[in-house]
Amino acid sequence: MATLSKQSFGPERAESIARVLEIQAEAYGYLDLPILSQELRRYSGGNVLDVGTGDGSFLCKIAEKNSTSNFLGIEPSAELFAKAGRRLFLHRAGL
């Protein structure tokens, strides 16, 4: 099964976009995702799976901007999973 970005852009372009987003996140500490947001709007109301969700910051930010979709994050690292749980708790509490 291909990822949404590979289906939309092809594998080579999707890898280039992923690398740019990785560099942006490292340099600025956040991601600007107009391409992903645009694709999510095209598939409005769908389900999104984020594998390796880390601390959940990416998933929370993208979910806020795309409220018509359902999001699920999976993180195998116990430490990052705990951080994601705390982030979700604070987010739901409005803190």
PyMOL Python script that loads the backbone (N, CA, C, O; Angstrom):
from pymol import cmd

cmd.read_pdbstr("""\
ATOM      1  N   MET A   1       0.849  -1.171   0.000  1.00  0.00           N
ATOM      2  CA  MET A   1       0.000   0.000   0.000  1.00  0.00           C
ATOM      3  C   MET A   1       0.893   1.232   0.000  1.00  0.00           C
ATOM      4  O   MET A   1       1.780   1.361   0.844  1.00  0.00           O
ATOM      5  N   ALA A   2       0.664   2.120  -0.926  1.00  0.00           N
ATOM      6  CA  ALA A   2       1.434   3.353  -1.012  1.00  0.00           C
ATOM      7  C   ALA A   2       0.858   4.399  -0.065  1.00  0.00           C
ATOM      8  O   ALA A   2      -0.335   4.398   0.235  1.00  0.00           O
ATOM      9  N   THR A   3       1.725   5.284   0.394  1.00  0.00           N
ATOM     10  CA  THR A   3       1.252   6.376   1.243  1.00  0.00           C
ATOM     11  C   THR A   3       0.474   7.376   0.396  1.00  0.00           C
ATOM     12  O   THR A   3       0.550   7.350  -0.832  1.00  0.00           O
ATOM     13  N   LEU A   4      -0.269   8.253   1.055  1.00  0.00           N
ATOM     14  CA  LEU A   4      -1.028   9.275   0.359  1.00  0.00           C
ATOM     15  C   LEU A   4      -0.108  10.129  -0.497  1.00  0.00           C
ATOM     16  O   LEU A   4      -0.429  10.432  -1.646  1.00  0.00           O
ATOM     17  N   SER A   5       1.039  10.521   0.060  1.00  0.00           N
ATOM     18  CA  SER A   5       1.944  11.375  -0.714  1.00  0.00           C
ATOM     19  C   SER A   5       2.526  10.631  -1.905  1.00  0.00           C
ATOM     20  O   SER A   5       2.716  11.234  -2.962  1.00  0.00           O
ATOM     21  N   LYS A   6       2.815   9.345  -1.770  1.00  0.00           N
ATOM     22  CA  LYS A   6       3.330   8.579  -2.907  1.00  0.00           C
ATOM     23  C   LYS A   6       2.262   8.396  -3.969  1.00  0.00           C
ATOM     24  O   LYS A   6       2.562   8.411  -5.163  1.00  0.00           O
ATOM     25  N   GLN A   7       1.015   8.223  -3.545  1.00  0.00           N
ATOM     26  CA  GLN A   7      -0.084   8.103  -4.504  1.00  0.00           C
ATOM     27  C   GLN A   7      -0.303   9.421  -5.239  1.00  0.00           C
ATOM     28  O   GLN A   7      -0.590   9.423  -6.436  1.00  0.00           O
ATOM     29  N   SER A   8      -0.170  10.533  -4.537  1.00  0.00           N
ATOM     30  CA  SER A   8      -0.455  11.843  -5.109  1.00  0.00           C
ATOM     31  C   SER A   8       0.690  12.389  -5.960  1.00  0.00           C
ATOM     32  O   SER A   8       0.453  13.010  -6.996  1.00  0.00           O
ATOM     33  N   PHE A   9       1.933  12.159  -5.525  1.00  0.00           N
ATOM     34  CA  PHE A   9       3.076  12.800  -6.162  1.00  0.00           C
ATOM     35  C   PHE A   9       4.033  11.832  -6.848  1.00  0.00           C
ATOM     36  O   PHE A   9       4.877  12.250  -7.640  1.00  0.00           O
ATOM     37  N   GLY A  10       3.909  10.557  -6.553  1.00  0.00           N
ATOM     38  CA  GLY A  10       4.891   9.589  -7.036  1.00  0.00           C
ATOM     39  C   GLY A  10       5.987   9.425  -6.001  1.00  0.00           C
ATOM     40  O   GLY A  10       6.229  10.337  -5.210  1.00  0.00           O
ATOM     41  N   PRO A  11       6.660   8.270  -5.991  1.00  0.00           N
ATOM     42  CA  PRO A  11       7.634   7.970  -4.928  1.00  0.00           C
ATOM     43  C   PRO A  11       8.813   8.932  -4.849  1.00  0.00           C
ATOM     44  O   PRO A  11       9.227   9.299  -3.749  1.00  0.00           O
ATOM     45  N   GLU A  12       9.361   9.347  -5.983  1.00  0.00           N
ATOM     46  CA  GLU A  12      10.547  10.217  -5.942  1.00  0.00           C
ATOM     47  C   GLU A  12      10.214  11.599  -5.404  1.00  0.00           C
ATOM     48  O   GLU A  12      10.947  12.135  -4.573  1.00  0.00           O
ATOM     49  N   ARG A  13       9.121  12.175  -5.868  1.00  0.00           N
ATOM     50  CA  ARG A  13       8.732  13.504  -5.382  1.00  0.00           C
ATOM     51  C   ARG A  13       8.306  13.433  -3.920  1.00  0.00           C
ATOM     52  O   ARG A  13       8.604  14.343  -3.148  1.00  0.00           O
ATOM     53  N   ALA A  14       7.614  12.368  -3.532  1.00  0.00           N
ATOM     54  CA  ALA A  14       7.196  12.212  -2.140  1.00  0.00           C
ATOM     55  C   ALA A  14       8.409  12.141  -1.222  1.00  0.00           C
ATOM     56  O   ALA A  14       8.395  12.724  -0.138  1.00  0.00           O
ATOM     57  N   GLU A  15       9.447  11.442  -1.634  1.00  0.00           N
ATOM     58  CA  GLU A  15      10.669  11.368  -0.821  1.00  0.00           C
ATOM     59  C   GLU A  15      11.332  12.728  -0.708  1.00  0.00           C
ATOM     60  O   GLU A  15      11.831  13.084   0.359  1.00  0.00           O
ATOM     61  N   SER A  16      11.346  13.496  -1.794  1.00  0.00           N
ATOM     62  CA  SER A  16      11.919  14.846  -1.757  1.00  0.00           C
ATOM     63  C   SER A  16      11.141  15.741  -0.814  1.00  0.00           C
ATOM     64  O   SER A  16      11.731  16.477  -0.023  1.00  0.00           O
ATOM     65  N   ILE A  17       9.820  15.684  -0.892  1.00  0.00           N
ATOM     66  CA  ILE A  17       8.979  16.493  -0.004  1.00  0.00           C
ATOM     67  C   ILE A  17       9.203  16.089   1.451  1.00  0.00           C
ATOM     68  O   ILE A  17       9.295  16.953   2.322  1.00  0.00           O
ATOM     69  N   ALA A  18       9.291  14.788   1.723  1.00  0.00           N
ATOM     70  CA  ALA A  18       9.523  14.309   3.084  1.00  0.00           C
ATOM     71  C   ALA A  18      10.845  14.840   3.622  1.00  0.00           C
ATOM     72  O   ALA A  18      10.928  15.233   4.786  1.00  0.00           O
ATOM     73  N   ARG A  19      11.871  14.855   2.791  1.00  0.00           N
ATOM     74  CA  ARG A  19      13.188  15.352   3.237  1.00  0.00           C
ATOM     75  C   ARG A  19      13.125  16.852   3.527  1.00  0.00           C
ATOM     76  O   ARG A  19      13.703  17.314   4.511  1.00  0.00           O
ATOM     77  N   VAL A  20      12.433  17.609   2.689  1.00  0.00           N
ATOM     78  CA  VAL A  20      12.285  19.051   2.918  1.00  0.00           C
ATOM     79  C   VAL A  20      11.568  19.297   4.240  1.00  0.00           C
ATOM     80  O   VAL A  20      11.982  20.154   5.021  1.00  0.00           O
ATOM     81  N   LEU A  21      10.499  18.553   4.493  1.00  0.00           N
ATOM     82  CA  LEU A  21       9.755  18.723   5.745  1.00  0.00           C
ATOM     83  C   LEU A  21      10.617  18.354   6.949  1.00  0.00           C
ATOM     84  O   LEU A  21      10.538  18.999   7.994  1.00  0.00           O
ATOM     85  N   GLU A  22      11.437  17.321   6.803  1.00  0.00           N
ATOM     86  CA  GLU A  22      12.332  16.921   7.890  1.00  0.00           C
ATOM     87  C   GLU A  22      13.344  18.025   8.188  1.00  0.00           C
ATOM     88  O   GLU A  22      13.583  18.346   9.352  1.00  0.00           O
ATOM     89  N   ILE A  23      13.936  18.604   7.155  1.00  0.00           N
ATOM     90  CA  ILE A  23      14.904  19.691   7.327  1.00  0.00           C
ATOM     91  C   ILE A  23      14.228  20.905   7.953  1.00  0.00           C
ATOM     92  O   ILE A  23      14.788  21.538   8.848  1.00  0.00           O
ATOM     93  N   GLN A  24      13.019  21.231   7.480  1.00  0.00           N
ATOM     94  CA  GLN A  24      12.283  22.366   8.031  1.00  0.00           C
ATOM     95  C   GLN A  24      12.000  22.167   9.517  1.00  0.00           C
ATOM     96  O   GLN A  24      12.162  23.092  10.314  1.00  0.00           O
ATOM     97  N   ALA A  25      11.584  20.978   9.882  1.00  0.00           N
ATOM     98  CA  ALA A  25      11.278  20.693  11.283  1.00  0.00           C
ATOM     99  C   ALA A  25      12.526  20.819  12.144  1.00  0.00           C
ATOM    100  O   ALA A  25      12.474  21.364  13.246  1.00  0.00           O
ATOM    101  N   GLU A  26      13.653  20.313  11.637  1.00  0.00           N
ATOM    102  CA  GLU A  26      14.909  20.407  12.391  1.00  0.00           C
ATOM    103  C   GLU A  26      15.347  21.861  12.541  1.00  0.00           C
ATOM    104  O   GLU A  26      15.813  22.257  13.609  1.00  0.00           O
ATOM    105  N   ALA A  27      15.202  22.658  11.487  1.00  0.00           N
ATOM    106  CA  ALA A  27      15.681  24.037  11.501  1.00  0.00           C
ATOM    107  C   ALA A  27      14.782  24.972  12.305  1.00  0.00           C
ATOM    108  O   ALA A  27      15.275  25.825  13.042  1.00  0.00           O
ATOM    109  N   TYR A  28      13.468  24.816  12.166  1.00  0.00           N
ATOM    110  CA  TYR A  28      12.539  25.778  12.759  1.00  0.00           C
ATOM    111  C   TYR A  28      11.717  25.228  13.917  1.00  0.00           C
ATOM    112  O   TYR A  28      11.081  25.990  14.645  1.00  0.00           O
ATOM    113  N   GLY A  29      11.728  23.926  14.090  1.00  0.00           N
ATOM    114  CA  GLY A  29      10.979  23.329  15.184  1.00  0.00           C
ATOM    115  C   GLY A  29       9.501  23.156  14.900  1.00  0.00           C
ATOM    116  O   GLY A  29       8.742  22.793  15.798  1.00  0.00           O
ATOM    117  N   TYR A  30       9.076  23.406  13.674  1.00  0.00           N
ATOM    118  CA  TYR A  30       7.678  23.193  13.305  1.00  0.00           C
ATOM    119  C   TYR A  30       7.608  22.873  11.819  1.00  0.00           C
ATOM    120  O   TYR A  30       8.592  23.014  11.093  1.00  0.00           O
ATOM    121  N   LEU A  31       6.458  22.452  11.387  1.00  0.00           N
ATOM    122  CA  LEU A  31       6.239  22.133   9.978  1.00  0.00           C
ATOM    123  C   LEU A  31       5.153  23.015   9.403  1.00  0.00           C
ATOM    124  O   LEU A  31       4.133  23.258  10.049  1.00  0.00           O
ATOM    125  N   ASP A  32       5.366  23.491   8.199  1.00  0.00           N
ATOM    126  CA  ASP A  32       4.331  24.174   7.443  1.00  0.00           C
ATOM    127  C   ASP A  32       3.904  23.193   6.364  1.00  0.00           C
ATOM    128  O   ASP A  32       4.702  22.842   5.496  1.00  0.00           O
ATOM    129  N   LEU A  33       2.672  22.753   6.407  1.00  0.00           N
ATOM    130  CA  LEU A  33       2.246  21.650   5.566  1.00  0.00           C
ATOM    131  C   LEU A  33       1.113  21.999   4.614  1.00  0.00           C
ATOM    132  O   LEU A  33       0.068  21.348   4.647  1.00  0.00           O
ATOM    133  N   PRO A  34       1.285  22.995   3.777  1.00  0.00           N
ATOM    134  CA  PRO A  34       0.184  23.333   2.867  1.00  0.00           C
ATOM    135  C   PRO A  34      -0.146  22.195   1.906  1.00  0.00           C
ATOM    136  O   PRO A  34      -1.312  22.004   1.562  1.00  0.00           O
ATOM    137  N   ILE A  35       0.845  21.447   1.473  1.00  0.00           N
ATOM    138  CA  ILE A  35       0.585  20.354   0.528  1.00  0.00           C
ATOM    139  C   ILE A  35      -0.228  19.262   1.205  1.00  0.00           C
ATOM    140  O   ILE A  35      -1.206  18.775   0.638  1.00  0.00           O
ATOM    141  N   LEU A  36       0.169  18.872   2.411  1.00  0.00           N
ATOM    142  CA  LEU A  36      -0.560  17.831   3.120  1.00  0.00           C
ATOM    143  C   LEU A  36      -1.976  18.289   3.459  1.00  0.00           C
ATOM    144  O   LEU A  36      -2.928  17.522   3.311  1.00  0.00           O
ATOM    145  N   SER A  37      -2.118  19.513   3.903  1.00  0.00           N
ATOM    146  CA  SER A  37      -3.449  20.038   4.223  1.00  0.00           C
ATOM    147  C   SER A  37      -4.341  20.051   2.987  1.00  0.00           C
ATOM    148  O   SER A  37      -5.528  19.734   3.065  1.00  0.00           O
ATOM    149  N   GLN A  38      -3.765  20.417   1.853  1.00  0.00           N
ATOM    150  CA  GLN A  38      -4.530  20.419   0.604  1.00  0.00           C
ATOM    151  C   GLN A  38      -5.004  19.008   0.261  1.00  0.00           C
ATOM    152  O   GLN A  38      -6.158  18.824  -0.127  1.00  0.00           O
ATOM    153  N   GLU A  39      -4.137  18.019   0.397  1.00  0.00           N
ATOM    154  CA  GLU A  39      -4.512  16.640   0.098  1.00  0.00           C
ATOM    155  C   GLU A  39      -5.568  16.127   1.082  1.00  0.00           C
ATOM    156  O   GLU A  39      -6.486  15.411   0.683  1.00  0.00           O
ATOM    157  N   LEU A  40      -5.448  16.480   2.342  1.00  0.00           N
ATOM    158  CA  LEU A  40      -6.429  16.049   3.331  1.00  0.00           C
ATOM    159  C   LEU A  40      -7.801  16.649   3.036  1.00  0.00           C
ATOM    160  O   LEU A  40      -8.821  15.990   3.240  1.00  0.00           O
ATOM    161  N   ARG A  41      -7.835  17.879   2.564  1.00  0.00           N
ATOM    162  CA  ARG A  41      -9.121  18.485   2.190  1.00  0.00           C
ATOM    163  C   ARG A  41      -9.756  17.732   1.017  1.00  0.00           C
ATOM    164  O   ARG A  41     -10.978  17.606   0.946  1.00  0.00           O
ATOM    165  N   ARG A  42      -8.932  17.240   0.110  1.00  0.00           N
ATOM    166  CA  ARG A  42      -9.463  16.459  -1.023  1.00  0.00           C
ATOM    167  C   ARG A  42     -10.118  15.171  -0.540  1.00  0.00           C
ATOM    168  O   ARG A  42     -11.091  14.709  -1.137  1.00  0.00           O
ATOM    169  N   TYR A  43      -9.595  14.588   0.535  1.00  0.00           N
ATOM    170  CA  TYR A  43     -10.120  13.333   1.080  1.00  0.00           C
ATOM    171  C   TYR A  43     -10.866  13.588   2.380  1.00  0.00           C
ATOM    172  O   TYR A  43     -10.810  12.775   3.303  1.00  0.00           O
ATOM    173  N   SER A  44     -11.553  14.697   2.451  1.00  0.00           N
ATOM    174  CA  SER A  44     -12.259  15.126   3.655  1.00  0.00           C
ATOM    175  C   SER A  44     -13.143  14.008   4.209  1.00  0.00           C
ATOM    176  O   SER A  44     -13.864  13.331   3.476  1.00  0.00           O
ATOM    177  N   GLY A  45     -13.061  13.844   5.505  1.00  0.00           N
ATOM    178  CA  GLY A  45     -13.870  12.830   6.171  1.00  0.00           C
ATOM    179  C   GLY A  45     -13.224  11.464   6.224  1.00  0.00           C
ATOM    180  O   GLY A  45     -13.831  10.511   6.713  1.00  0.00           O
ATOM    181  N   GLY A  46     -12.013  11.353   5.732  1.00  0.00           N
ATOM    182  CA  GLY A  46     -11.317  10.070   5.720  1.00  0.00           C
ATOM    183  C   GLY A  46     -10.572   9.793   7.005  1.00  0.00           C
ATOM    184  O   GLY A  46     -10.645  10.566   7.960  1.00  0.00           O
ATOM    185  N   ASN A  47      -9.867   8.706   7.020  1.00  0.00           N
ATOM    186  CA  ASN A  47      -9.063   8.296   8.168  1.00  0.00           C
ATOM    187  C   ASN A  47      -7.584   8.494   7.843  1.00  0.00           C
ATOM    188  O   ASN A  47      -7.139   8.200   6.734  1.00  0.00           O
ATOM    189  N   VAL A  48      -6.823   8.998   8.827  1.00  0.00           N
ATOM    190  CA  VAL A  48      -5.409   9.258   8.654  1.00  0.00           C
ATOM    191  C   VAL A  48      -4.641   8.510   9.739  1.00  0.00           C
ATOM    192  O   VAL A  48      -4.959   8.622  10.923  1.00  0.00           O
ATOM    193  N   LEU A  49      -3.644   7.758   9.335  1.00  0.00           N
ATOM    194  CA  LEU A  49      -2.791   7.011  10.252  1.00  0.00           C
ATOM    195  C   LEU A  49      -1.392   7.596  10.194  1.00  0.00           C
ATOM    196  O   LEU A  49      -0.790   7.670   9.123  1.00  0.00           O
ATOM    197  N   ASP A  50      -0.874   8.013  11.342  1.00  0.00           N
ATOM    198  CA  ASP A  50       0.488   8.543  11.451  1.00  0.00           C
ATOM    199  C   ASP A  50       1.321   7.508  12.188  1.00  0.00           C
ATOM    200  O   ASP A  50       1.192   7.359  13.404  1.00  0.00           O
ATOM    201  N   VAL A  51       2.164   6.798  11.474  1.00  0.00           N
ATOM    202  CA  VAL A  51       3.016   5.767  12.076  1.00  0.00           C
ATOM    203  C   VAL A  51       4.326   6.422  12.474  1.00  0.00           C
ATOM    204  O   VAL A  51       4.967   7.094  11.667  1.00  0.00           O
ATOM    205  N   GLY A  52       4.720   6.221  13.727  1.00  0.00           N
ATOM    206  CA  GLY A  52       5.909   6.887  14.256  1.00  0.00           C
ATOM    207  C   GLY A  52       5.573   8.324  14.585  1.00  0.00           C
ATOM    208  O   GLY A  52       6.277   9.246  14.173  1.00  0.00           O
ATOM    209  N   THR A  53       4.500   8.513  15.325  1.00  0.00           N
ATOM    210  CA  THR A  53       3.956   9.845  15.576  1.00  0.00           C
ATOM    211  C   THR A  53       4.805  10.692  16.520  1.00  0.00           C
ATOM    212  O   THR A  53       4.531  11.879  16.701  1.00  0.00           O
ATOM    213  N   GLY A  54       5.825  10.099  17.119  1.00  0.00           N
ATOM    214  CA  GLY A  54       6.701  10.872  18.005  1.00  0.00           C
ATOM    215  C   GLY A  54       5.945  11.375  19.211  1.00  0.00           C
ATOM    216  O   GLY A  54       5.222  10.622  19.863  1.00  0.00           O
ATOM    217  N   ASP A  55       6.118  12.668  19.511  1.00  0.00           N
ATOM    218  CA  ASP A  55       5.443  13.233  20.686  1.00  0.00           C
ATOM    219  C   ASP A  55       4.030  13.708  20.370  1.00  0.00           C
ATOM    220  O   ASP A  55       3.348  14.249  21.240  1.00  0.00           O
ATOM    221  N   GLY A  56       3.589  13.510  19.136  1.00  0.00           N
ATOM    222  CA  GLY A  56       2.224  13.860  18.760  1.00  0.00           C
ATOM    223  C   GLY A  56       2.031  15.287  18.292  1.00  0.00           C
ATOM    224  O   GLY A  56       0.924  15.654  17.898  1.00  0.00           O
ATOM    225  N   SER A  57       3.077  16.108  18.322  1.00  0.00           N
ATOM    226  CA  SER A  57       2.917  17.519  17.962  1.00  0.00           C
ATOM    227  C   SER A  57       2.480  17.687  16.514  1.00  0.00           C
ATOM    228  O   SER A  57       1.607  18.504  16.221  1.00  0.00           O
ATOM    229  N   PHE A  58       3.075  16.925  15.610  1.00  0.00           N
ATOM    230  CA  PHE A  58       2.695  17.005  14.201  1.00  0.00           C
ATOM    231  C   PHE A  58       1.233  16.617  14.019  1.00  0.00           C
ATOM    232  O   PHE A  58       0.469  17.324  13.362  1.00  0.00           O
ATOM    233  N   LEU A  59       0.860  15.502  14.599  1.00  0.00           N
ATOM    234  CA  LEU A  59      -0.495  14.988  14.430  1.00  0.00           C
ATOM    235  C   LEU A  59      -1.533  15.946  15.011  1.00  0.00           C
ATOM    236  O   LEU A  59      -2.572  16.179  14.392  1.00  0.00           O
ATOM    237  N   CYS A  60      -1.270  16.496  16.176  1.00  0.00           N
ATOM    238  CA  CYS A  60      -2.211  17.446  16.784  1.00  0.00           C
ATOM    239  C   CYS A  60      -2.384  18.684  15.910  1.00  0.00           C
ATOM    240  O   CYS A  60      -3.500  19.165  15.715  1.00  0.00           O
ATOM    241  N   LYS A  61      -1.280  19.190  15.389  1.00  0.00           N
ATOM    242  CA  LYS A  61      -1.345  20.404  14.574  1.00  0.00           C
ATOM    243  C   LYS A  61      -2.132  20.152  13.290  1.00  0.00           C
ATOM    244  O   LYS A  61      -2.975  20.965  12.912  1.00  0.00           O
ATOM    245  N   ILE A  62      -1.869  19.062  12.638  1.00  0.00           N
ATOM    246  CA  ILE A  62      -2.552  18.768  11.377  1.00  0.00           C
ATOM    247  C   ILE A  62      -4.020  18.435  11.630  1.00  0.00           C
ATOM    248  O   ILE A  62      -4.879  18.778  10.819  1.00  0.00           O
ATOM    249  N   ALA A  63      -4.317  17.766  12.753  1.00  0.00           N
ATOM    250  CA  ALA A  63      -5.705  17.422  13.085  1.00  0.00           C
ATOM    251  C   ALA A  63      -6.523  18.675  13.375  1.00  0.00           C
ATOM    252  O   ALA A  63      -7.701  18.736  13.021  1.00  0.00           O
ATOM    253  N   GLU A  64      -5.922  19.670  14.011  1.00  0.00           N
ATOM    254  CA  GLU A  64      -6.626  20.925  14.290  1.00  0.00           C
ATOM    255  C   GLU A  64      -7.097  21.595  13.007  1.00  0.00           C
ATOM    256  O   GLU A  64      -8.183  22.174  12.959  1.00  0.00           O
ATOM    257  N   LYS A  65      -6.280  21.513  11.978  1.00  0.00           N
ATOM    258  CA  LYS A  65      -6.585  22.184  10.716  1.00  0.00           C
ATOM    259  C   LYS A  65      -7.486  21.354   9.808  1.00  0.00           C
ATOM    260  O   LYS A  65      -7.970  21.852   8.791  1.00  0.00           O
ATOM    261  N   ASN A  66      -7.714  20.100  10.165  1.00  0.00           N
ATOM    262  CA  ASN A  66      -8.491  19.197   9.316  1.00  0.00           C
ATOM    263  C   ASN A  66      -9.484  18.425  10.167  1.00  0.00           C
ATOM    264  O   ASN A  66      -9.368  17.211  10.330  1.00  0.00           O
ATOM    265  N   SER A  67     -10.458  19.138  10.704  1.00  0.00           N
ATOM    266  CA  SER A  67     -11.372  18.550  11.684  1.00  0.00           C
ATOM    267  C   SER A  67     -12.369  17.563  11.088  1.00  0.00           C
ATOM    268  O   SER A  67     -13.064  16.877  11.837  1.00  0.00           O
ATOM    269  N   THR A  68     -12.460  17.472   9.768  1.00  0.00           N
ATOM    270  CA  THR A  68     -13.417  16.540   9.175  1.00  0.00           C
ATOM    271  C   THR A  68     -12.848  15.131   9.018  1.00  0.00           C
ATOM    272  O   THR A  68     -13.577  14.206   8.663  1.00  0.00           O
ATOM    273  N   SER A  69     -11.568  14.965   9.278  1.00  0.00           N
ATOM    274  CA  SER A  69     -10.929  13.648   9.176  1.00  0.00           C
ATOM    275  C   SER A  69     -10.703  13.059  10.561  1.00  0.00           C
ATOM    276  O   SER A  69     -10.705  13.779  11.560  1.00  0.00           O
ATOM    277  N   ASN A  70     -10.511  11.755  10.612  1.00  0.00           N
ATOM    278  CA  ASN A  70     -10.196  11.044  11.856  1.00  0.00           C
ATOM    279  C   ASN A  70      -8.709  10.719  11.850  1.00  0.00           C
ATOM    280  O   ASN A  70      -8.183  10.242  10.844  1.00  0.00           O
ATOM    281  N   PHE A  71      -8.033  10.970  12.955  1.00  0.00           N
ATOM    282  CA  PHE A  71      -6.592  10.780  13.035  1.00  0.00           C
ATOM    283  C   PHE A  71      -6.242   9.757  14.106  1.00  0.00           C
ATOM    284  O   PHE A  71      -6.852   9.721  15.175  1.00  0.00           O
ATOM    285  N   LEU A  72      -5.253   8.930  13.803  1.00  0.00           N
ATOM    286  CA  LEU A  72      -4.736   7.944  14.745  1.00  0.00           C
ATOM    287  C   LEU A  72      -3.225   7.960  14.642  1.00  0.00           C
ATOM    288  O   LEU A  72      -2.669   7.837  13.550  1.00  0.00           O
ATOM    289  N   GLY A  73      -2.560   8.110  15.778  1.00  0.00           N
ATOM    290  CA  GLY A  73      -1.097   8.075  15.815  1.00  0.00           C
ATOM    291  C   GLY A  73      -0.613   6.830  16.526  1.00  0.00           C
ATOM    292  O   GLY A  73      -1.158   6.437  17.557  1.00  0.00           O
ATOM    293  N   ILE A  74       0.417   6.211  15.966  1.00  0.00           N
ATOM    294  CA  ILE A  74       1.029   5.024  16.568  1.00  0.00           C
ATOM    295  C   ILE A  74       2.496   5.333  16.827  1.00  0.00           C
ATOM    296  O   ILE A  74       3.199   5.817  15.940  1.00  0.00           O
ATOM    297  N   GLU A  75       2.953   5.057  18.031  1.00  0.00           N
ATOM    298  CA  GLU A  75       4.347   5.314  18.392  1.00  0.00           C
ATOM    299  C   GLU A  75       4.894   4.141  19.189  1.00  0.00           C
ATOM    300  O   GLU A  75       4.393   3.851  20.275  1.00  0.00           O
ATOM    301  N   PRO A  76       5.930   3.449  18.663  1.00  0.00           N
ATOM    302  CA  PRO A  76       6.479   2.293  19.373  1.00  0.00           C
ATOM    303  C   PRO A  76       7.382   2.640  20.565  1.00  0.00           C
ATOM    304  O   PRO A  76       7.574   1.808  21.451  1.00  0.00           O
ATOM    305  N   SER A  77       7.933   3.851  20.597  1.00  0.00           N
ATOM    306  CA  SER A  77       8.811   4.253  21.691  1.00  0.00           C
ATOM    307  C   SER A  77       7.979   4.596  22.925  1.00  0.00           C
ATOM    308  O   SER A  77       7.112   5.468  22.859  1.00  0.00           O
ATOM    309  N   ALA A  78       8.230   3.927  24.039  1.00  0.00           N
ATOM    310  CA  ALA A  78       7.466   4.172  25.270  1.00  0.00           C
ATOM    311  C   ALA A  78       7.624   5.614  25.748  1.00  0.00           C
ATOM    312  O   ALA A  78       6.663   6.221  26.219  1.00  0.00           O
ATOM    313  N   GLU A  79       8.821   6.157  25.628  1.00  0.00           N
ATOM    314  CA  GLU A  79       9.076   7.530  26.076  1.00  0.00           C
ATOM    315  C   GLU A  79       8.285   8.535  25.226  1.00  0.00           C
ATOM    316  O   GLU A  79       7.628   9.426  25.765  1.00  0.00           O
ATOM    317  N   LEU A  80       8.351   8.387  23.913  1.00  0.00           N
ATOM    318  CA  LEU A  80       7.617   9.301  23.040  1.00  0.00           C
ATOM    319  C   LEU A  80       6.114   9.090  23.159  1.00  0.00           C
ATOM    320  O   LEU A  80       5.342  10.044  23.051  1.00  0.00           O
ATOM    321  N   PHE A  81       5.696   7.852  23.379  1.00  0.00           N
ATOM    322  CA  PHE A  81       4.276   7.559  23.574  1.00  0.00           C
ATOM    323  C   PHE A  81       3.757   8.296  24.807  1.00  0.00           C
ATOM    324  O   PHE A  81       2.665   8.862  24.784  1.00  0.00           O
ATOM    325  N   ALA A  82       4.543   8.285  25.881  1.00  0.00           N
ATOM    326  CA  ALA A  82       4.149   8.989  27.106  1.00  0.00           C
ATOM    327  C   ALA A  82       4.054  10.498  26.855  1.00  0.00           C
ATOM    328  O   ALA A  82       3.121  11.148  27.327  1.00  0.00           O
ATOM    329  N   LYS A  83       5.019  11.053  26.114  1.00  0.00           N
ATOM    330  CA  LYS A  83       4.965  12.479  25.775  1.00  0.00           C
ATOM    331  C   LYS A  83       3.724  12.800  24.950  1.00  0.00           C
ATOM    332  O   LYS A  83       3.067  13.817  25.172  1.00  0.00           O
ATOM    333  N   ALA A  84       3.409  11.927  24.000  1.00  0.00           N
ATOM    334  CA  ALA A  84       2.226  12.141  23.170  1.00  0.00           C
ATOM    335  C   ALA A  84       0.952  12.100  24.016  1.00  0.00           C
ATOM    336  O   ALA A  84       0.033  12.890  23.798  1.00  0.00           O
ATOM    337  N   GLY A  85       0.899  11.186  24.972  1.00  0.00           N
ATOM    338  CA  GLY A  85      -0.252  11.103  25.863  1.00  0.00           C
ATOM    339  C   GLY A  85      -0.424  12.362  26.692  1.00  0.00           C
ATOM    340  O   GLY A  85      -1.541  12.847  26.867  1.00  0.00           O
ATOM    341  N   ARG A  86       0.685  12.894  27.203  1.00  0.00           N
ATOM    342  CA  ARG A  86       0.625  14.149  27.966  1.00  0.00           C
ATOM    343  C   ARG A  86       0.180  15.306  27.066  1.00  0.00           C
ATOM    344  O   ARG A  86      -0.625  16.145  27.470  1.00  0.00           O
ATOM    345  N   ARG A  87       0.712  15.338  25.848  1.00  0.00           N
ATOM    346  CA  ARG A  87       0.346  16.403  24.910  1.00  0.00           C
ATOM    347  C   ARG A  87      -1.144  16.345  24.589  1.00  0.00           C
ATOM    348  O   ARG A  87      -1.812  17.378  24.551  1.00  0.00           O
ATOM    349  N   LEU A  88      -1.662  15.156  24.361  1.00  0.00           N
ATOM    350  CA  LEU A  88      -3.081  14.992  24.056  1.00  0.00           C
ATOM    351  C   LEU A  88      -3.941  15.419  25.242  1.00  0.00           C
ATOM    352  O   LEU A  88      -4.960  16.087  25.062  1.00  0.00           O
ATOM    353  N   PHE A  89      -3.535  15.034  26.457  1.00  0.00           N
ATOM    354  CA  PHE A  89      -4.274  15.414  27.658  1.00  0.00           C
ATOM    355  C   PHE A  89      -4.330  16.937  27.788  1.00  0.00           C
ATOM    356  O   PHE A  89      -5.397  17.501  28.031  1.00  0.00           O
ATOM    357  N   LEU A  90      -3.185  17.601  27.627  1.00  0.00           N
ATOM    358  CA  LEU A  90      -3.139  19.062  27.730  1.00  0.00           C
ATOM    359  C   LEU A  90      -3.939  19.712  26.606  1.00  0.00           C
ATOM    360  O   LEU A  90      -4.612  20.719  26.825  1.00  0.00           O
ATOM    361  N   HIS A  91      -3.870  19.154  25.431  1.00  0.00           N
ATOM    362  CA  HIS A  91      -4.593  19.696  24.293  1.00  0.00           C
ATOM    363  C   HIS A  91      -6.108  19.623  24.541  1.00  0.00           C
ATOM    364  O   HIS A  91      -6.831  20.592  24.313  1.00  0.00           O
ATOM    365  N   ARG A  92      -6.563  18.482  25.003  1.00  0.00           N
ATOM    366  CA  ARG A  92      -8.006  18.313  25.275  1.00  0.00           C
ATOM    367  C   ARG A  92      -8.460  19.190  26.423  1.00  0.00           C
ATOM    368  O   ARG A  92      -9.615  19.613  26.461  1.00  0.00           O
ATOM    369  N   ALA A  93      -7.562  19.470  27.363  1.00  0.00           N
ATOM    370  CA  ALA A  93      -7.900  20.326  28.503  1.00  0.00           C
ATOM    371  C   ALA A  93      -7.824  21.800  28.143  1.00  0.00           C
ATOM    372  O   ALA A  93      -8.184  22.661  28.946  1.00  0.00           O
ATOM    373  N   GLY A  94      -7.350  22.095  26.919  1.00  0.00           N
ATOM    374  CA  GLY A  94      -7.244  23.485  26.486  1.00  0.00           C
ATOM    375  C   GLY A  94      -6.064  24.219  27.089  1.00  0.00           C
ATOM    376  O   GLY A  94      -6.063  25.446  27.183  1.00  0.00           O
ATOM    377  N   LEU A  95      -5.057  23.456  27.497  1.00  0.00           N
ATOM    378  CA  LEU A  95      -3.875  24.066  28.118  1.00  0.00           C
ATOM    379  C   LEU A  95      -2.726  24.184  27.132  1.00  0.00           C
ATOM    380  O   LEU A  95      -1.655  24.675  27.489  1.00  0.00           O
TER     381      LEU A  95
END
""", "prot")
cmd.dss("prot")
cmd.show_as("cartoon", "prot")
cmd.util.cbc("prot")
cmd.orient("prot")
